[in-house]
Each structure stands twice: as structure tokens, then as C-alpha cells.
Amino acid sequence: MSENEIINIWWEGSFTYDEILNNSMDHKKYQNQSTHIGLYQVYGNHILYGTDVLLYIGITTDQDFKTRLKNRWIIGDSNDINNIKIYIGTIFSNDENIKANEKDKILKAEALLINVLKPAFNSSYINSVHHNKIKSDKNFTVYNFNSYRSLPPELSTARWWNATDLNYEIIDSLAKKLKSDIVEDDEFYGFDLATNDNIFVGVDYNYWDKEKVPLVIGIYKEAISKSNLQKIFDSFGEDDKYFYLAASSDLKIEDVENEILTKINQVQSILETKK
């Protein structure tokens, strides 16, 4: 049985925006302060979901709460800022080394909470947030204590985690075969083709969120015309900079890597013909 990591979060609130910015909550009553790091929940009114509902889950790891929440769009853009309620959560443990992995626990907890609860204003991070923040070899369970409001008291990756890492495994394997270097950042996981850097293969997080396509072959628009691409591929997407091909119609088929390699070769052929 795989090891299960425990992440305990102590939630306190509600606090007003001003209380967070000024660190003016009752310091005798509350353990969590604006000068700490951790997770936060924002509650307010939503035109579809009603009043006093969970709008957003966020974190801060390199700044304290008051610095992170100053001018935060989720609060500043609210048309009902007087009814905004904020709850802040900190990681706690009997482990003396908790500070050494506190940030890692915060990141993991955020990703699981967002993907399970899907708050209205976290939509751009649902689905794709998990890889950068939960690339782990073991399951973990988040326990929420005290004023956790709409959060379940317990969430486990073994119970709730529906996303698969299959697309990442395929990317890693293809990168080795094509002798290309993996690049990972907040928007992309994958590689530029070593033989033609106008082609990339991987997970484009924005495109995954928008089109629900977990693995793409991307081509820089400056390198190819739409008409030339249409001669071989009937279906593809695009944004301002790239054309996107779904790398495979089904990532679970037995010869998926060969299918993707065939598409890559077809794209390369088009680009070479253009030259």
C-alpha cells in the first residue's frame, strides 16, 4: 500500500478585507494572523449561485496574507466588497520539520480543494492546476479543521483525484525518443522538437482548460499557413500564436505514441515543403 501524506489545515474567520490588510483581527481569539502564509477562502455573492457562497480558493507561500490580498482582483473587482468574507488557513503538524515542507503542503492542498470544489472564480485553474502542484509518488489526505465553512472536513486524492497523468507519461516518453528537453512552467509542460523548434508537443494548460484537450501538437502560426495545414488535418484549433492539433483521439490506445509520432512527421513534412 502506498504511503499517505497527511495535510492538516486550521481555518479561522470570517475576516473582512480591512482586517486582513491591517492585521486587526482579535489576536487573543485567533491563532492565524495576516502575517502568516497559507490558504484562503473568499465568500460573497454570485449572480448564479446565490449569496454568501464560496467564490475562490487561493494561497500565498512567498508573501504573507495581507501582502498577497492587497489589491487582489477577486476582492477588488467585487461589486459587493462590503459583504466579502475571508477565511485563512494555516498548515499545522506535530512534525518538528513542518516548516521545511510547509509550502509543498499548501500547494498540494490548494490543487485538491480547487479541483474537487470548483469555486466559481477558480475556473481557469481547474483540471490543469494539478500537475505542477501534485506531481507526487504518494497519495495525500487533506483534513480541514475549525472554521472551514463549505469545505469538506476530509478530502483524499485516493477518493477524489480524477485527473490522470497519462498525458505527462506520454510526453516524457516521446521526449526521450525524440531527444528533446522537457520544459515546464505555469502555462506549458512538454518540449519543442529538437529538429524543428516551430513544433511543440505537450500540455498547454490554457488550451486544456478551454478545449478539454489534454495533449497537443502545436505549430507556430508564423511557420505555416492555415490552408497548408488544412490539406492534411481536418480538425485543429488556434489562438493568437499557435495552431493546435489534438495529439491523439484517445490517449489510452495501445499504439498512441506511434500515432502521435505520425502526426509530428506529417507536420514536419508540411514545414519542410514550405521551405
N, C-alpha and C positions, 0 to 999 in steps of 0.2 A: 504493500500500500504506500502510495506516495506521501511524502511529508506535507502537513498542512500548516501554513503560516497563519498566525492569529494577529489581527489588527484591531485594536480597541480604540474607539473614539469617544471622548467625553464632550457632549454638546451642551452649550449654555445659551440662554437668550430668553425672550427675544430682546434685541437691542435696536435702537434707532440708528439711522445713518450718522447723526451728530454724535451719539455716544461712542460709536466706533472711531470716528475721526478724532475725537477729543480724549479718548480713553477715559471716559467719565462714568462708566458703569460702576455699580457699587462694588468696590474692591473687597469688602468684607463678605459679601454674598457670593461673588463669582470667583472661580479659580482662573478661568480663561480671561485673558486681557488682550487689548488691542495691540500690545507689543509682542504677542506670540505669533507663531506660524501654525498653519493647519488648513482645515477645510471650512467653508462657509456655505450656508443655505440662504437664499433670498426668497421671501414670500411677499406676495402683493396681489393686485387684481389683474385678471386676464379677461379679455373680451369674450373668449370662448369657454374658458374653464371655470370662471367664477371669481369670487372674492377670497382673499387670503389663501392663495394656493401657492404651491412650490413652483417658482419660476426658473430658478437657476441654482446649480451647484458649482462652486469654484474652489480653487486652492491658492495658497501662497506658500512658497518654500524659501525664497530668497529675500523676501520683504516681509515685514510684519503686516498684520491685518489692516491697520489704519493707513499704511502707505499704499498697500495693494488696492484698497477700496476707494481711495481718493479719486474722484472723477471717473469711477468705473462706469462704463456705458450702461450696464444692466440696471444701475441705480439712477444715474444722471439722466438717462433717456426716458425714465418712467414718467408717465403723465399723472401719477398719483403718489409722488415721493413721500408724502406725509403718512401714507399707510404701508410703506415698505417696512418689513420686519426682517432682521438679520439674526441668524444663529451661527455661532462659531464653535468649531470642534477642534480639539487637540488630541494628539496621539498619546496614549499612556500605556505603561507596561511595567512589570516588576523587573524586567531585564535592565541591568545597570548600563548596558550598551545601547539603550534605546536611541540616544542622540545620533549614534553612528549610522543608523538606517531609518531615521525618522522621515526624511524626505522621500525615500523609496516607498515607505508605507503610505504616505499622503498621496503620492501619485497613483499607486495601485487602488487605494480606496476610492479616489475620485473616478477613475475609469470604470470600476464596477458599479458604483452608485449611478453614474450617468447612463450607462447602457441598460441597467435594469429599470430605472425610474423614468428616463427620457423626459426630463423637465423641458418645458416649452421653449426656453431661450438657450438651451444647450444643443439644439438640433444640429449645428454644424460639426459637433464632435461625436455624435452618436455613430456607432459602427467603427469608424477608423481610429478612434482615440485609443483603442485597446493595445495596439501593437507596441507603440513607443513606451507605453506605461505599464504594460503587463507582460513583458517578454520574460517569463519565469518558468522554471522547470517544475514548480510545485504549485499545488492549489493553495488558496488562502481564503480565510473567512473574516468578514468584517462584522464586528459587534458594535452596535450603537447604544450608548448609554445616556441617561438623563433626558435632556430636552431635545430629543431627536425629531420631533414633530412628525412629518409624513414619511420618514424613512422607516423601513422595516428594522426591527431590532437586530436581525441577523441576516446576512447575505453571504453566500458561499459561491466561489467560482465553480465548484463541482455541481451545484444546483442550478445556477443562473447563467453561466457563461455559454452563450450560444454561438459566438463567432468562432471561426476555425482559423488555424494558422496554416492551412494547406497552401494558400497562395504564397505565403512567405517561404515555405519549404520549396516550392517550385522555383521561385526566384533565385534562392540560394543555389539550388542545383544547376539551374541554367547559367548562372554567373560563372560557376566553376567550369562548365563545359565550354563556354564562350570566352573564358579567360578575361572576364571583365570584373571590375571592382564595384562592390556594393556601396551605394551612397544612401545614407539615412538622415532625414531631417524631419521637421514638423509637417511638411507637405508631401513627402515622397519617400518610398522605400524601394530601391531597385538599382538598376545600373544603366549607364549609357553603353551602347555597343562598342566594344574595343575597336572594331573595324570600321565603324561609321557612327560618330557621335551625334548625328542627326536623329538617331533612333534610340529610344529608351524603352526598357521593359520593367514593369513593376507595379506597385500600388501607388496611384495618385489619390491621396486622401480626399481632396475636394471632389474629384470625379466619382470616387467610390460613394461618397455621401449623396451626391446629386443624382447619379445614374444607376447606383447599385451594381456597378461593375467592379469586382474585386481585384482584377488583374488585367493590365492593359499593355498594348504596344503603342507607344506614342511616337509621332513623327513631327518634327518642327515644320510649321507651315512654310517657312522661308525656303525649305529644301524641296518642296513638292507642291504640285497643283492639285486641286480637288478633282479635276477632270481625269488626271492620270491615276489618281487613287481609285476613282470610281470604275476604271476599266477592269480592275481585279476584285475590288471589295464592294459589295452592295451596301453594306451597313457599317457606318462608323460615326463617331461623334466628333465634336470640336469645341475649342474655346478660342480665346484671342490668339494664342500662340501655337497650339498643337492640334493635330488630328489624332483621334483615339480609336484604336481597334480593340474590341474585346479579345483578349489573348486566346480564349477558348470558350466555347459554348457551355462546357461542363468541365470543371477542374478535376472531377473525380474519375474521368475516363482513364483507361489503362495507359494509353499512349499520348497523354496530354502534352508531355514535353516535346514529343515529335511534332504534334500538331502546331504548337507554338513556334518551334524552330522553322517549320514550313512557312508560316506566315512571315516570320522575320526575314527569311530568304527571299520571299516574294517582294517585301518592301525594299530590301536592299537592291533587288533586281530593277525595280522601278527607278530608284535613285541613281543607279549606275547608268541606266538607259538615258536618263535626263542629261547626264554629263556628256 
